[in-house]
Amino acid sequence: MPETPLTQTASQTASQTASQTVRGACPHDCPDSCAMITTVENGRATRVQGDPDHPFTAGFLCTKVNRYLERTYHPDRLLHPMRRVGQKGEGKFERVSWDEALGDIATRLLGIASGPHGPQAILPYSYAGTMGLLQGESMDRRFFHALGASQLDRTICSTAGAWGMRMTVGASIGADAEGIPSSDLVLLWGTNTLTANPHLWPFVRQARERGARVLCIDPVRTRTADQCDEWIPIRPGTDGALALAIMHVLFAEGLQDDDYLARHTLGSDQLRSRVGDYSPEVAAPITGLSADRIRSLAREYGRAKAAFIRINYGLQRHGGGAMAVRTIACLPAVTGHWRRPGGGIQLSTSGNFGFNVGALGRPDLSPPVRTINMIRLGDALTLPDAGVGGPPVQALVVYNSNPAAVAPDRNRVLAGMRRDDLFTVVLEHFQTDTADYADYVLPATTQLEHWDVMRAYGHLYATLNRPAIAPLGECKPNTQIFRDLAARMALKDPCFADDDDTLLRQALTTTDPKMATVTYDTLMEAGWARLNLPTPHVPYAEGGFPTPSGKCEFYSERMAQMGLDPLPNFTPPHEFPERVPELAAKYPLTLISSPRHQFLNTTFVNIASLRRDSEPEVALHANDAAMRGIADGVRVNVFNDRGAFSAVARVGDGVRPGVAWAPSIWWAKLTGDGHNANETTSQRLTDMGAGPVFYDNLVEVAPAE
């Protein structure tokens, strides 16, 4: 075929001049999806920086990605295929050739697929180690679909919140962050913006400079809360109750927008009746906030003309998480804040992107097979019939994820991964906790070494990633590894011959009008493109919600048909102390294990400059610490019936009473005791979306012996 930009090798691209800059994209699981520029000198990347011309990236990268060269050129980088020679979990491997590794993997997988349990005994496990459409959900999906393997329900992050938004506004389409400078009130609700969404902050700062107040609603006084006008320390898992009480005040004091309610909502009378039961006095003991503070917050929100609510995925990681998001999402429709730039709510913008993911993943290749929820990996690997129905899992293929560290109920996950009869293949950059349990580890390229294309979930720009350097050692892109495996396993569909250029073109084959500006030529020339939407985009100024009714659905007939409460409500966490008093008496603290500022889930944990000789910590309120005889800086054990880990206590007023905060997620092998916070988390699921409940987790903390 004729050479195209994507069929040129990285070495060809990077050697055209002794020094050049290459446009790319941050691949990580972050709403900012930054446009990057890599400087290459004589074939080696020497600098990464944010694209100064990109309206959202605005020329800077986060603390983590600023260290991307240290990650790419790390001395522990996996550069060759490796085969296990020790016991599972020991991390002992020997180098083998690609030919030997692929041949043996293909033989083992074919043997399982043709065995008594069939190909459904093979389970892929992946998530957002890269958010790229090519390296994350194209050739890999085709491979497992054509093989007839079990499918994975990828729920570990966002599905509860996505369901809550879908049942209310219709899709993961929220307010445009570029409208925030026009906001007169900003609520950062359950989001640590400076850590998890730092490129939003310049827009927030512009709003504040124009007079907007910025409030942070969070059980933890994060670095974001410290920069806001006020920290509102809500009890974990009670955000829905607060939203109901706010709406109670809005209706009681005539702060609602009756015209918007009449024209663009469904069920406003039923909603008014429902929130009548949730006065600030009723919500106060639930939320841990005073009735006066709830009332004043409601008035401030109701009197604003364009209030922007930014929620994030932390507040939906409990048993009632989807309902919490749904309930908060009703607020801008009650007040009509959707009418104006800077008004509304944002959880995600991903629903705006119309990439042709079906053409990439080819689900049509798969016969009817079972689906296993990734949250229940521990059960799937240890219980009869995989704990979820169907045959036992005999092979696990992991890529773009580190389940031995990130999956809940870690002790059960590890018990499954230790099985001698489980064949495990891991595609990785480093020998992670998961790689230690693999039979084969295959070296994958980093973002600086392959092609990809990114959508975003915090803004409205698509970004192309060009390889800046040639793959190090014998590393291969995920797309090529799965092409090679498909060839070894004689998967005959012509789609396995598609190169990355073809995949990119397929992703862009869409009739979605929002994608009209995101073309192959535009991405090749500029590196990124905004969706075909105005700036700022005000999605529901005139209604037009993508719900069955075309309105914001306070009353959801779909939920009623699912046997669920069709109206917004407060659904408490599974381990809400008032709901489980006996368990709470034994384990009285709610553990929140949100990302550490220097980590992104378990990515970057092995970068020494980001660890800064630190160790796992747990923050406690001074009153809770005093009751347990815990002083600042002492080592403690955090535990419940599921497991335990050790940490250094940080005592103060940075968390509300009753909360323990353990910034995570550490590789267990890099902690002092070989454990991490997911020793204590459960495999229980959210109310909708079957998502995880990482912060729905009662524990006790005691001085270490």
Phi, psi and omega in degrees: 000154180293149181288131176243170180306325183277345178268351171291143177282160178298324181293323175297317182295314188281344183263004181295329174222159179293328179222131180204168174245144183233130179280139179209196183214140173294133185267359197272165187282082184212142181295343187283332177038066191287146169275125184248155171234125180251130174269130182239129178234117180053043175084359180243133176290130183241349180199142167238143180209160175286147180289117182291342181271348182282124186299334181262318179293318173054033169087004179226156177243164181285171178308321186286306187287339171302339180261019188296329177295323177297327179287314182296317184259023182299139181297340179265008180302135175285124185239353184216152174299142183229145178240139182292138176236347178255194176285154178300131182097343180284333180076029180257122185223161172235150179285137175226169178279160173301319182300315181292316182296310181296322180297315182289319178299314180299317180298316181293316180293320177296322178297319178291317182297328181266002182279187186296335182264351176073183186293343178292351174283357177258129182236121169281148176222112180209159170212236193249037169303328162229140176268004183292140181289329181282309185277352183247337183203050177230268184297328177298313180296318178302317183300309184287328176296311182294328179289334184084023180290164172300148176265154181252128173274107188273086191248000197291349183242297205238000192292326180298310179297322179298320177294319179299318177292318183299320182285350183248300181258349171107340183193172175278063180232104181249189181294152181277123181300334181288354173270352186302325178304340178270358181287148173251000173203134178236123175253112174266098195250107179069034180218131175263080192304316185293341176261314191256357185198049193296335182282354171284331189300320178302326177289321176297318180297322178296319178297317180296320179297337178266006174111357181288144170273146181238118183243145178243122178253111189193143175292342184245137174276085183286175175298333175292313180302324179296335182265357182269169178289333179203143172256126179250102191275082182286152173291143179301138173080008183248017183299324179297320179296321177297316180297320178297318180292324175300315180294326175305312181292319180303313180288320184294328185253012175069031181265007179277161177260096186297325180294314180295319179300317183290321187271329194232012179229161179234123176093027183294325178294318178295323178295316179303319178294316181299312184287347174301336179276355187240065175293162175305328179292325177288320184283338186303308180291337177288313187272342185079011178251153180287153178299323179296320181291322177297317182294317181292325176296316179299318180294319179297319179292316183292330181275344176292156179258334182212075179273133179254124176252119173252113174252158179228183193280349178299319187286352178257010182265054173210174188302332178252026188297319181294318178294326178298313179297316179303317184291316177297324183294346177284337191303309184292340175281327177296320184266351182074018180294343176297342186295332194237149173305138182089354178254156177119201182220144175230123163253317181205153173249005190298333181294349177282339188273123184253038174303149181275077183290336176295320177293328179288310188272340178051060177298342178295343180285343187270136168287172175298123181222167177284160175239132180250128177288127183297336177297331184260032179301319179302314177294319182299329183267350188235339186260154176304148183053034178061009180071354184227012182090147179094187186287162175296151176279118182252344178219139180232123179244113187251133174208150180057029180198165181222067190298334179294346176247323190263338183287146180288164181056056191302324182298322178288322177301313181294324177301321178290321183288342177280350183303130179294333183268007177261120178269120187237129176240133181233127172263123189206167171264332185221165177276082182286179174304319180293317181301330179300338182259005185278154168275325174225139172242125183250130186280120182258155177284155171269179183298335179283356189238006181212170176272148174193171176221140188238138162263179181231161170236013174234356177207194191235034181241134171265147187224136175268141173247119174265145172291132180267331182224164175289150177305136178285147178053231179252022182296147178228149172297153176307318181303318182287323179299317181285330171299314182296319178295320179299320179294317180295330182262010174058039172281117197268348185302137181300342183296339181282355174268355182293128176273179185292331175297316179296319179299316179299314180297322178296319179300329183267002178276092186209150177258005180298121183296334178294339182267005186299331181270353182258087183246164178303312183294320180296315180296320180295325184277313188258337181092338179203162180206140174281145174302161182284069183220151178292163177241119353282158178273128178245088196294329187237030180301324179243037182075230179068036179290139180280047175260168177303327181272347187078008182235165171291120191263092169295319173260123183248110177294327178299318179292322177300318179291337176276000182080019181253160176300121184282353182248155174304145183202176173258114174252111184289158175302159176303318184253041174288128187308318179292339181275329183228069187299326180292318177294320181293330177293327180277320182230087192273356183253139174269122181269128172247125183239056182285166187298139171291149185303324184271354181245160170231096195055240178258003176285140180080358181296329183271007177272111189302322183292337178271334174284327178050045179057026181271179180211169180303139182232157171223124180269135179230147172292147184303323180294317179295321180294317181298320179299336184253005180066035183254125176258157178300133176091355179275158178276136181230163171253135175249125191205159167207194183291343182274332183167191185205158171211161179252156182201168174265131182284135171242110189255135179174210180244025182275356172227155178284157177303145180089000182242139168243133183239118180242091180306134191223185003247120182282141163297131181298325182292345180255010173260169182289333186244003179077021181228163173217181189298335181285000168298333188258347185277162186248168177267013178292162188241162178284170184295324173224153177083353177052042180272179184275164181234050185304327184258014176254073201208100179276134181220171166239154178234132182219152176303139179290142178281000000 
